[in-house]
């Protein structure tokens, strides 16, 4: 078995992250189960949206390094991601055709955010752009209810744009 050393500073950061995530879950009416919190911690540590398989493999690997003997099956990951998405803690993205990916929600007020992906390095970052209330009103005037949307932005990031 491989030993993993964690510094006191890393442990303090982890405890703070767990506390913040636990509070977010409570605010949204979800119980902070150990596996749910671990899924959120894993997403929070990622720089890009992840597939269900990536989340399952990553969190499973973390759980096996602990002595609790806890395991994580794929059904549990799907169920938790569904609940976390419905609660606004996690949001879906569709950057890869035919493959849903998940990212921790940047916005604590139950709103989703959108992202831009660099077409060269594939870096993904959030952008503060969404439909305005004017657009939402127009859909309502057309008779639509419970309107949702997804916007995907692509471009070349500043680092990849630099000549060199």
N, CA, C and O of each residue as an XYZ file, in Angstrom:
656
protein
N       0.832     -1.178      0.000
C       0.000      0.000      0.000
C       0.883      1.251      0.000
O       1.848      1.335      0.759
N       0.546      2.221     -0.857
C       1.326      3.444     -0.972
C       0.922      4.428      0.127
O      -0.265      4.643      0.371
N       1.914      5.021      0.785
C       1.645      6.006      1.837
C       1.526      7.393      1.216
O       2.326      7.755      0.354
N       0.545      8.166      1.641
C       0.340      9.519      1.161
C       0.569     10.464      2.330
O      -0.104     10.361      3.356
N       1.507     11.376      2.179
C       1.810     12.338      3.241
C       1.078     13.641      2.961
O       1.142     14.174      1.853
N       0.388     14.148      3.964
C      -0.340     15.403      3.836
C       0.200     16.351      4.898
O       0.279     16.003      6.076
N       0.575     17.568      4.463
C       1.100     18.558      5.403
C      -0.041     19.139      6.231
O      -1.215     18.978      5.898
N       0.327     19.815      7.313
C      -0.679     20.460      8.159
C      -1.440     21.532      7.386
O      -2.649     21.688      7.564
N      -0.732     22.276      6.523
C      -1.386     23.320      5.727
C      -2.406     22.702      4.767
O      -3.502     23.235      4.596
N      -2.044     21.580      4.144
C      -2.970     20.902      3.231
C      -4.175     20.373      3.988
O      -5.302     20.426      3.495
N      -3.936     19.864      5.182
C      -5.031     19.350      6.002
C      -5.970     20.485      6.412
O      -7.189     20.312      6.418
N      -5.401     21.648      6.756
C      -6.229     22.803      7.124
C      -7.057     23.283      5.933
O      -8.231     23.620      6.084
N      -6.441     23.312      4.749
C      -7.170     23.714      3.536
C      -8.305     22.733      3.249
O      -9.411     23.137      2.891
N      -8.022     21.461      3.409
C      -9.039     20.428      3.165
C     -10.207     20.596      4.139
O     -11.369     20.518      3.739
N      -9.894     20.828      5.425
C     -10.958     20.997      6.424
C     -11.815     22.223      6.098
O     -13.037     22.181      6.242
N     -11.179     23.316      5.660
C     -11.914     24.523      5.293
C     -12.800     24.256      4.080
O     -13.960     24.666      4.052
N     -12.256     23.573      3.083
C     -13.028     23.235      1.882
C     -14.223     22.366      2.246
O     -15.329     22.594      1.755
N     -14.012     21.379      3.099
C     -15.100     20.493      3.529
C     -16.167     21.301      4.263
O     -17.361     21.100      4.044
N     -15.738     22.208      5.127
C     -16.676     23.051      5.869
C     -17.518     23.903      4.906
O     -18.735     23.999      5.061
N     -16.867     24.516      3.918
C     -17.580     25.347      2.937
C     -18.559     24.521      2.104
O     -19.684     24.950      1.848
N     -18.119     23.332      1.685
C     -18.984     22.475      0.883
C     -20.153     21.946      1.704
O     -21.274     21.845      1.203
N     -19.895     21.610      2.955
C     -20.953     21.147      3.852
C     -22.012     22.230      4.023
O     -23.210     21.947      4.018
N     -21.559     23.466      4.174
C     -22.481     24.594      4.320
C     -23.295     24.779      3.035
O     -24.506     24.992      3.093
N     -22.629     24.696      1.874
C     -23.325     24.845      0.595
C     -24.401     23.765      0.446
O     -25.517     24.054      0.014
N     -24.065     22.526      0.803
C     -25.031     21.430      0.708
C     -26.222     21.681      1.631
O     -27.373     21.503      1.231
N     -25.944     22.089      2.852
C     -27.019     22.356      3.817
C     -27.938     23.470      3.319
O     -29.159     23.375      3.444
N     -27.346     24.531      2.751
C     -28.132     25.646      2.215
C     -29.059     25.188      1.097
O     -30.113     25.782      0.870
N     -28.664     24.143      0.413
C     -29.449     23.660     -0.732
C     -30.250     22.413     -0.413
O     -30.784     21.759     -1.308
N     -30.329     22.088      0.876
C     -31.189     21.004      1.321
C     -30.655     19.598      1.089
O     -31.427     18.639      1.053
N     -29.341     19.469      0.930
C     -28.746     18.148      0.736
C     -27.908     17.757      1.946
O     -27.231     18.590      2.549
N     -27.967     16.493      2.282
C     -27.174     15.967      3.375
C     -25.711     15.845      2.928
O     -25.443     15.326      1.844
N     -24.774     16.312      3.739
C     -23.352     16.240      3.363
C     -22.751     14.852      3.636
O     -21.953     14.689      4.559
N     -23.134     13.868      2.838
C     -22.579     12.529      3.026
C     -21.097     12.533      2.660
O     -20.674     13.354      1.846
N     -20.307     11.644      3.238
C     -18.869     11.613      2.941
C     -18.565     11.466      1.437
O     -17.657     12.120      0.925
N     -19.307     10.627      0.746
C     -19.056     10.427     -0.690
C     -19.448     11.658     -1.501
O     -18.756     12.026     -2.450
N     -20.548     12.288     -1.130
C     -20.995     13.499     -1.827
C     -19.960     14.613     -1.652
O     -19.617     15.308     -2.608
N     -19.473     14.771     -0.433
C     -18.453     15.795     -0.166
C     -17.168     15.468     -0.931
O     -16.526     16.371     -1.467
N     -16.793     14.212     -0.987
C     -15.579     13.794     -1.704
C     -15.704     14.072     -3.199
O     -14.734     14.486     -3.834
N     -16.889     13.850     -3.766
C     -17.131     14.157     -5.179
C     -16.970     15.655     -5.415
O     -16.332     16.070     -6.382
N     -17.547     16.461     -4.534
C     -17.427     17.918     -4.676
C     -15.981     18.388     -4.515
O     -15.524     19.257     -5.257
N     -15.264     17.815     -3.549
C     -13.846     18.163     -3.363
C     -13.043     17.843     -4.629
O     -12.187     18.623     -5.045
N     -13.328     16.702     -5.226
C     -12.617     16.295     -6.433
C     -12.916     17.261     -7.584
O     -12.005     17.662     -8.309
N     -14.184     17.633     -7.753
C     -14.549     18.588     -8.802
C     -13.934     19.956     -8.532
O     -13.498     20.642     -9.457
N     -13.902     20.346     -7.263
C     -13.345     21.635     -6.892
C     -11.850     21.702     -7.219
O     -11.332     22.768     -7.551
N     -11.172     20.581     -7.126
C      -9.741     20.527     -7.405
C      -9.402     20.418     -8.880
O      -8.230     20.464     -9.254
N     -10.409     20.276     -9.711
C     -10.166     20.129    -11.148
C     -10.200     21.485    -11.843
O     -10.975     22.368    -11.475
N      -9.360     21.630    -12.836
C      -9.330     22.875    -13.605
C     -10.258     22.835    -14.810
O     -10.378     23.817    -15.541
N     -10.913     21.695    -15.014
C     -11.805     21.566    -16.164
C     -12.969     20.661    -15.796
O     -12.872     19.887    -14.843
N     -14.072     20.746    -16.541
C     -15.176     19.818    -16.301
C     -14.732     18.374    -16.537
O     -13.883     18.107    -17.388
N     -15.316     17.446    -15.775
C     -14.918     16.044    -15.833
C     -16.106     15.155    -16.179
O     -17.252     15.473    -15.863
N     -15.810     14.035    -16.833
C     -16.852     13.059    -17.150
C     -17.166     12.239    -15.901
O     -16.423     12.269    -14.920
N     -18.264     11.515    -15.952
C     -18.650     10.644    -14.837
C     -17.537      9.633    -14.570
O     -17.184      9.385    -13.417
N     -16.983      9.050    -15.635
C     -15.911      8.061    -15.464
C     -14.675      8.669    -14.800
O     -14.061      8.038    -13.939
N     -14.305      9.892    -15.196
C     -13.146     10.551    -14.584
C     -13.392     10.817    -13.098
O     -12.499     10.639    -12.269
N     -14.609     11.243    -12.776
C     -14.964     11.499    -11.371
C     -14.940     10.189    -10.590
O     -14.386     10.128     -9.492
N     -15.533      9.153    -11.148
C     -15.575      7.852    -10.483
C     -14.169      7.317    -10.225
O     -13.859      6.888     -9.113
N     -13.325      7.342    -11.243
C     -11.959      6.832    -11.087
C     -11.165      7.654    -10.081
O     -10.471      7.102     -9.227
N     -11.271      8.985    -10.186
C     -10.504      9.859     -9.296
C     -10.907      9.731     -7.841
O     -10.051      9.610     -6.965
N     -12.207      9.758     -7.577
C     -12.689      9.671     -6.196
C     -12.439      8.265     -5.646
O     -12.101      8.113     -4.472
N     -12.603      7.247     -6.478
C     -12.325      5.871     -6.035
C     -10.873      5.715     -5.618
O     -10.568      5.055     -4.624
N      -9.984      6.325     -6.383
C      -8.551      6.255     -6.070
C      -8.266      6.936     -4.724
O      -7.468      6.441     -3.929
N      -8.917      8.059     -4.482
C      -8.737      8.769     -3.206
C      -9.246      7.909     -2.047
O      -8.590      7.791     -1.013
N     -10.416      7.317     -2.237
C     -11.000      6.498     -1.168
C     -10.159      5.261     -0.875
O     -10.096      4.824      0.274
N      -9.510      4.687     -1.888
C      -8.685      3.497     -1.653
C      -7.403      3.834     -0.912
O      -6.816      2.964     -0.269
N      -6.957      5.084     -0.991
C      -5.748      5.490     -0.259
C      -6.022      5.677      1.222
O      -5.093      5.772      2.024
N      -7.291      5.730      1.582
C      -7.652      5.874      2.987
C      -7.830      4.495      3.594
O      -8.039      3.510      2.886
N      -7.746      4.439      4.877
C      -7.859      3.143      5.565
C      -9.303      2.789      5.916
O      -9.547      1.785      6.585
N     -10.265      3.605      5.472
C     -11.667      3.357      5.821
C     -12.242      2.150      5.094
O     -13.243      1.581      5.528
N     -11.610      1.756      3.985
C     -12.124      0.637      3.204
C     -13.373      1.002      2.430
O     -14.047      0.127      1.887
N     -13.692      2.300      2.373
C     -14.869      2.784      1.669
C     -14.681      2.635      0.165
O     -13.588      2.866     -0.353
N     -15.741      2.252     -0.536
C     -15.689      2.148     -1.994
C     -16.757      3.048     -2.597
O     -17.647      3.535     -1.899
N     -16.655      3.258     -3.889
C     -17.601      4.127     -4.588
C     -17.996      3.457     -5.891
O     -17.158      3.246     -6.768
N     -19.286      3.121     -6.019
C     -19.706      2.502     -7.273
C     -20.237      3.577     -8.222
O     -20.574      4.687     -7.813
N     -20.299      3.211     -9.487
C     -20.689      4.149    -10.541
C     -22.109      4.666    -10.352
O     -22.382      5.830    -10.645
N     -23.002      3.836     -9.875
C     -24.385      4.247     -9.638
C     -24.437      5.371     -8.607
O     -25.214      6.315     -8.749
N     -23.616      5.267     -7.578
C     -23.562      6.310     -6.542
C     -23.088      7.633     -7.137
O     -23.610      8.691     -6.787
N     -22.113      7.582     -8.025
C     -21.616      8.802     -8.670
C     -22.736      9.428     -9.503
O     -22.989     10.628     -9.391
N     -23.405      8.635    -10.332
C     -24.511      9.152    -11.151
C     -25.606      9.762    -10.279
O     -26.076     10.866    -10.554
N     -26.011      9.052     -9.236
C     -27.084      9.532     -8.359
C     -26.690     10.856     -7.690
O     -27.483     11.797     -7.645
N     -25.471     10.914     -7.177
C     -25.021     12.140     -6.513
C     -24.899     13.297     -7.498
O     -25.287     14.420     -7.176
N     -24.371     13.044     -8.684
C     -24.252     14.121     -9.678
C     -25.623     14.652    -10.084
O     -25.788     15.855    -10.287
N     -26.596     13.771    -10.201
C     -27.963     14.201    -10.528
C     -28.497     15.114     -9.423
O     -29.033     16.186     -9.706
N     -28.353     14.691     -8.168
C     -28.840     15.488     -7.042
C     -28.077     16.806     -6.917
O     -28.674     17.851     -6.659
N     -26.765     16.756     -7.101
C     -25.940     17.963     -7.001
C     -26.249     18.945     -8.117
O     -26.205     20.158     -7.911
N     -26.562     18.425     -9.302
C     -26.924     19.285    -10.429
C     -28.276     19.939    -10.173
O     -28.433     21.144    -10.375
N     -29.244     19.159     -9.733
C     -30.578     19.693     -9.440
C     -30.528     20.756     -8.348
O     -31.313     21.704     -8.368
N     -29.616     20.604     -7.403
C     -29.487     21.562     -6.304
C     -28.655     22.785     -6.688
O     -28.589     23.754     -5.930
N     -28.023     22.744     -7.857
C     -27.224     23.885     -8.305
C     -25.802     23.898     -7.774
O     -25.104     24.902     -7.914
N     -25.358     22.804     -7.167
C     -23.988     22.720     -6.645
C     -23.003     22.388     -7.769
O     -21.834     22.773     -7.729
N     -23.503     21.673     -8.757
C     -22.700     21.203     -9.876
C     -23.454     21.552    -11.147
O     -24.685     21.581    -11.157
N     -22.727     21.812    -12.205
C     -23.409     22.051    -13.466
C     -22.825     21.187    -14.570
O     -21.651     20.818    -14.552
N     -23.684     20.878    -15.532
C     -23.278     20.063    -16.669
C     -22.679     20.957    -17.745
O     -23.067     22.115    -17.900
N     -21.730     20.400    -18.482
C     -21.240     21.065    -19.684
C     -21.139     20.019    -20.778
O     -21.095     18.819    -20.508
N     -21.103     20.480    -21.990
C     -21.165     19.579    -23.133
C     -20.065     19.879    -24.136
O     -20.303     19.801    -25.341
N     -18.869     20.220    -23.675
C     -17.796     20.594    -24.593
C     -17.393     19.456    -25.517
O     -17.065     19.694    -26.679
N     -17.412     18.248    -25.031
C     -17.085     17.111    -25.883
C     -18.390     16.533    -26.407
O     -19.283     16.187    -25.635
N     -18.491     16.433    -27.725
C     -19.711     15.931    -28.347
C     -20.141     14.589    -27.763
O     -19.344     13.656    -27.669
N     -21.401     14.506    -27.376
C     -21.955     13.259    -26.892
C     -21.513     12.843    -25.498
O     -21.827     11.739    -25.051
N     -20.789     13.710    -24.810
C     -20.281     13.347    -23.482
C     -20.561     14.479    -22.502
O     -20.077     15.598    -22.671
N     -21.340     14.176    -21.491
C     -21.645     15.177    -20.465
C     -20.468     15.242    -19.503
O     -19.906     14.222    -19.105
N     -20.115     16.461    -19.143
C     -19.068     16.675    -18.147
C     -19.645     17.530    -17.033
O     -20.638     18.234    -17.216
N     -19.007     17.456    -15.883
C     -19.512     18.165    -14.709
C     -18.425     19.047    -14.117
O     -17.244     18.702    -14.127
N     -18.852     20.196    -13.600
C     -17.947     21.121    -12.908
C     -18.676     21.654    -11.688
O     -19.904     21.738    -11.666
N     -17.913     22.007    -10.690
C     -18.523     22.599     -9.505
C     -19.076     23.962     -9.900
O     -18.457     24.684    -10.682
N     -20.228     24.310     -9.366
C     -20.856     25.580     -9.711
C     -20.060     26.724     -9.105
O     -19.744     26.718     -7.915
N     -19.746     27.696     -9.930
C     -18.981     28.868     -9.481
C     -19.869     29.826     -8.693
O     -19.384     30.618     -7.886
N     -21.165     29.742     -8.938
C     -22.103     30.717     -8.414
C     -22.877     30.132     -7.242
O     -23.577     29.131     -7.399
N     -22.760     30.741     -6.083
C     -23.404     30.232     -4.859
C     -24.913     30.519     -4.829
O     -25.623     29.993     -3.972
N     -25.412     31.359     -5.769
C     -26.812     31.746     -5.720
C     -27.718     30.898     -6.590
O     -28.760     31.370     -7.044
N     -27.337     29.652     -6.828
C     -28.200     28.718     -7.541
C     -28.268     28.975     -9.039
O     -29.074     28.347     -9.725
N     -27.452     29.875     -9.564
C     -27.454     30.118    -10.993
C     -26.289     29.364    -11.615
O     -25.266     29.118    -10.976
N     -26.471     29.011    -12.856
C     -25.393     28.339    -13.558
C     -24.454     29.373    -14.162
O     -24.765     30.564    -14.176
N     -23.328     28.931    -14.653
C     -22.416     29.822    -15.351
C     -22.040     29.161    -16.666
O     -22.343     27.991    -16.901
N     -21.391     29.910    -17.498
C     -20.960     29.395    -18.793
C     -19.447     29.433    -18.859
O     -18.796     30.095    -18.052
N     -18.893     28.720    -19.825
C     -17.445     28.589    -19.931
C     -16.985     28.814    -21.363
O     -17.762     28.690    -22.310
N     -15.716     29.143    -21.501
C     -15.087     29.229    -22.812
C     -13.928     28.235    -22.826
O     -13.204     28.087    -21.841
N     -13.770     27.558    -23.963
C     -12.703     26.565    -24.103
C     -11.748     27.017    -25.197
O     -12.171     27.400    -26.288
N     -10.462     26.968    -24.896
C      -9.432     27.287    -25.882
C      -9.366     26.138    -26.893
O      -9.275     24.970    -26.515
N      -9.413     26.480    -28.161
C      -9.395     25.454    -29.208
C      -8.001     24.890    -29.443
O      -7.840     23.908    -30.169
N      -6.985     25.512    -28.830
C      -5.620     24.986    -28.989
C      -5.204     24.138    -27.791
O      -4.858     22.968    -27.956
N      -5.233     24.712    -26.590
C      -4.763     23.982    -25.397
C      -5.899     23.298    -24.633
O      -5.646     22.521    -23.712
N      -7.151     23.582    -25.011
C      -8.354     23.017    -24.406
C      -8.619     23.484    -22.978
O      -9.438     22.892    -22.276
N      -7.929     24.547    -22.542
C      -8.203     25.123    -21.224
C      -9.638     25.637    -21.196
O     -10.120     26.192    -22.183
N     -10.311     25.455    -20.084
C     -11.691     25.895    -19.926
C     -11.750     26.836    -18.735
O     -11.204     26.545    -17.671
N     -12.420     27.972    -18.926
C     -12.597     28.883    -17.797
C     -13.985     29.514    -17.832
O     -14.586     29.650    -18.898
N     -14.493     29.901    -16.655
C     -15.842     30.478    -16.596
C     -15.887     31.872    -17.203
O     -14.906     32.615    -17.158
N     -17.047     32.219    -17.774
C     -17.282     33.567    -18.299
C     -18.589     34.089    -17.701
O     -19.549     33.334    -17.548
N     -18.626     35.382    -17.365
C     -19.817     35.948    -16.717
C     -20.870     36.397    -17.734
O     -21.262     37.564    -17.744
N     -21.326     35.483    -18.583
C     -22.292     35.822    -19.625
C     -23.474     34.862    -19.503
O     -23.291     33.660    -19.306
N     -24.685     35.401    -19.620
C     -25.865     34.550    -19.591
C     -27.011     35.281    -20.279
O     -26.865     36.441    -20.664
N     -28.135     34.619    -20.432
C     -29.298     35.261    -21.019
C     -29.805     36.352    -20.089
O     -29.815     36.198    -18.868
N     -30.217     37.434    -20.680
C     -30.742     38.535    -19.881
C     -32.212     38.276    -19.540
O     -32.848     37.389    -20.108
N     -32.729     39.058    -18.613
C     -34.140     38.948    -18.252
C     -35.023     39.268    -19.459
O     -36.125     38.736    -19.590
N     -34.530     40.138    -20.336
C     -35.263     40.489    -21.559
C     -35.468     39.239    -22.421
O     -36.565     39.012    -22.932
N     -34.428     38.437    -22.582
C     -34.535     37.214    -23.374
C     -35.509     36.234    -22.720
O     -36.335     35.622    -23.398
N     -35.407     36.094    -21.420
C     -36.291     35.169    -20.703
C     -37.751     35.594    -20.851
O     -38.638     34.754    -21.004
N     -37.993     36.912    -20.803
C     -39.345     37.442    -20.956
C     -39.874     37.140    -22.358
O     -41.051     36.820    -22.526
N     -39.005     37.242    -23.356
C     -39.417     36.956    -24.729
C     -39.870     35.498    -24.875
O     -40.848     35.223    -25.570
N     -39.174     34.579    -24.234
C     -39.582     33.180    -24.283
C     -40.926     32.987    -23.585
O     -41.775     32.230    -24.056
N     -41.113     33.670    -22.469
C     -42.381     33.575    -21.741
C     -43.529     34.115    -22.597
O     -44.625     33.555    -22.597
N     -43.269     35.216    -23.333
C     -44.293     35.783    -24.220
C     -44.659     34.828    -25.351
O     -45.767     34.887    -25.885
N     -43.731     33.952    -25.714
C     -44.006     32.937    -26.738
C     -44.757     31.740    -26.161
O     -45.132     30.817    -26.885
N     -44.971     31.771    -24.831
C     -45.726     30.704    -24.186
C     -44.871     29.599    -23.581
O     -45.406     28.605    -23.091
N     -43.550     29.758    -23.609
C     -42.670     28.716    -23.058
C     -42.530     28.873    -21.551
O     -42.476     29.982    -21.020
N     -42.473     27.728    -20.883
C     -42.275     27.708    -19.438
C     -41.076     26.839    -19.126
O     -40.705     25.979    -19.925
N     -40.471     27.054    -17.980
C     -39.309     26.272    -17.536
C     -38.228     26.212    -18.617
O     -37.700     25.144    -18.925
N     -37.915     27.359    -19.178
C     -36.915     27.444    -20.246
C     -35.520     27.277    -19.657
O     -35.184     27.884    -18.640
N     -34.723     26.454    -20.303
C     -33.320     26.316    -19.920
C     -32.480     26.490    -21.183
O     -33.009     26.513    -22.294
N     -31.196     26.610    -21.003
C     -30.324     26.799    -22.156
C     -28.920     26.341    -21.832
O     -28.578     26.088    -20.676
N     -28.114     26.239    -22.874
C     -26.694     26.010    -22.684
C     -25.970     26.792    -23.767
O     -26.328     26.752    -24.944
N     -24.968     27.485    -23.340
C     -24.135     28.264    -24.252
C     -22.717     27.732    -24.164
O     -22.184     27.546    -23.070
N     -22.115     27.492    -25.296
C     -20.736     27.006    -25.330
C     -19.925     28.002    -26.153
O     -20.286     28.334    -27.283
N     -18.838     28.465    -25.577
C     -17.982     29.411    -26.265
C     -16.634     28.770    -26.545
O     -16.106     28.031    -25.715
N     -16.086     29.052    -27.700
C     -14.787     28.526    -28.092
C     -13.946     29.673    -28.641
O     -14.481     30.593    -29.261
N     -12.647     29.625    -28.419
C     -11.731     30.634    -28.940
C     -10.303     30.241    -28.610
O     -10.047     29.167    -28.066
N      -9.376     31.131    -28.949
C      -7.967     30.893    -28.648
C      -7.613     31.771    -27.463
O      -7.785     32.989    -27.518
N      -7.113     31.156    -26.379
C      -6.815     31.887    -25.139
C      -5.607     32.808    -25.337
O      -4.868     32.648    -26.308
N      -5.398     33.765    -24.435
C      -4.271     34.688    -24.563
C      -2.913     33.992    -24.624
O      -2.042     34.408    -25.388
N      -2.725     32.950    -23.838
C      -1.430     32.247    -23.825
C      -1.140     31.603    -25.176
O       0.003     31.607    -25.633
N      -2.161     31.053    -25.811
C      -1.976     30.407    -27.121
C      -1.932     31.425    -28.262
O      -1.462     31.113    -29.356
N      -2.418     32.636    -28.010
C      -2.413     33.681    -29.032
C      -1.075     34.360    -29.197
O      -0.788     34.954    -30.237
N      -0.240     34.267    -28.144
C       1.063     34.939    -28.172
C       1.949     34.336    -29.267
O       2.049     33.116    -29.397
N       2.590     35.207    -30.049
C       3.495     34.677    -31.075
C       4.710     34.008    -30.412
O       5.216     34.469    -29.389
N       5.141     32.947    -31.005
C       6.289     32.311    -30.370
C       6.503     30.984    -30.797
O       7.440     30.331    -30.339
